[in-house]
Amino acid sequence: MKPMNRRVFLKTGAAAAAAFTIGRSALGANERVRVGVIGLRNRGNQVADSMNACGRFEVAALCDCDRAMYDVAVGKIGRKLEKVPAFTQDFRKVLDDPGIDAVVVALPDHWHGLATVMALDAGKHVYVEKPMSFNILDGRAMVAAAARNPKLAVQVGTQQRSGAHFQEARDFIRGGGLGKVGFARAWITHERETIPRVPDADPPAGFDYDLWVGPAPFRAYNPELTHYNWHFTWNFGTGEMGNWGAHWIDIVRWYLDLDLPSAVLGIGGQLVVKDAKETPDTQTAIYQFPETTVIWEQRLWTTFGINGKGSGAEFDGDKGSLVVGRDGWTFFPKEGAPEKHGRSEMELPHAVNFADAIQGTAKPIAPVTEGHKTAAMCHLANIAARRNGKLDFDPATEQITNDPEAQALAGRENRAPWPQFVL
């Protein structure tokens, strides 16, 4: 299918959309939110499952460029729903349907920005997966779209913010439990499967690959670099830095109330596993803030973690240290025994918070402004690693000031005929 901008679709796609349209009156205070899930592999299914489980949403539409993903989604979550949702391969039909109140954007990273902007401008509340954006320009456009649609809620899929134990650890630090925190680090260490190098090929039947590529520069279909493994290509993904770094950098920012750094030093590359990945298997970033230093560490070829955890965050203060992971958090005082606290549920309360935000009874716990800053830190780490050096960054203008080639990597034009972003 040849991509169409939204205005063209509204003129030419009415007949096709009519068969998909669900129909909806205004959303009442006690009504379930009717949601369309855009992107059905992994996170799309998981978020849909949580929304269905919380009882505040009706999963009314499913969308994926690949028809085969619909069959997978129905197999995973369809049996839990009251009825099988409507399906379309073109997300614009979901946006044009007045019966849909909100959408889940669980697409590859390169689609997060444009799909979110289009959804907000179509009057839909948005749950967008992490990392919120593909690059810094995307993030700025998403913040601008949310600002011009202030009645719509945007929740970013950094669901750790909704876990009670993550909140408890944050309150402990903000309450002075660690004293002055001068250092924090976050990490991911695990073994990624090797991605074999295979020739490009024709996309399988039922997969609208041109629409999947969407606003990104066109790249031929490769069966090993499309579903999921797009994460590790620079054309469509943001590497493990965007995939897992978005979770843990977000925790560091949230706990320490950090804005954006003034400088980033980044190194990394494919140092151990020489496969079809383009993004680093080994990566380190050091962020400079006025009163603290933050470090990110990434190794995709070892199960030997840090502080006994494959992923997590550490905070060091003059009264002790704290380590938090998805299994709980531990305070290590300067004197005395460690104090351990157990894990909590994240997915369900994150969905509940999104429903509350839509109904106007709460603010999103992972709002678009925070998602943008967290994603920007991930992008800066990636850019620094690609440039193999230090970036000076102006948090006020969100510009890299010492390296024009690095600044060029902070955004890109959308492939025609998809619209460009307006800030």
Secondary structure, 3 states (H helix, E strand, C coil): CCCCCHHHHHHHCHHHHHHHCCCCCCCCCCCCEEEEEECCCCHHHHHHHHHHHHCCEEEEEEECCEHHHHHHHHHHHHHHCCCCCEEECCHHHHHCCCCCCEEEECCCHHHHHHHHHHHHHCCCEEEECCCCCCCHHHHHHHHHHHHCCCCCCEEECCHHHHCHHHHHHHHHHHCCCCCCEEEEEEEEECECCCCCCCCCCCCCCCECHHHHHCCCCCCCCCCCCCCCHHHHCCCCCCHHHHHCHHHHHHHHHHHHCCCCCCEEEEEEECCCCCCCCCCCCEEEEEEECCCCEEEEEEECECCCCECCECEEEEEEECCEEEEEECCEEEEEECCCCCEEECCCCCHHHHHHHHHHHHHCCCCCCCCHHHHHHHHHHHHHHHHHHHHCCEEEEECCCCEECCCHHHHHCCCCCCCCCCCCCCC
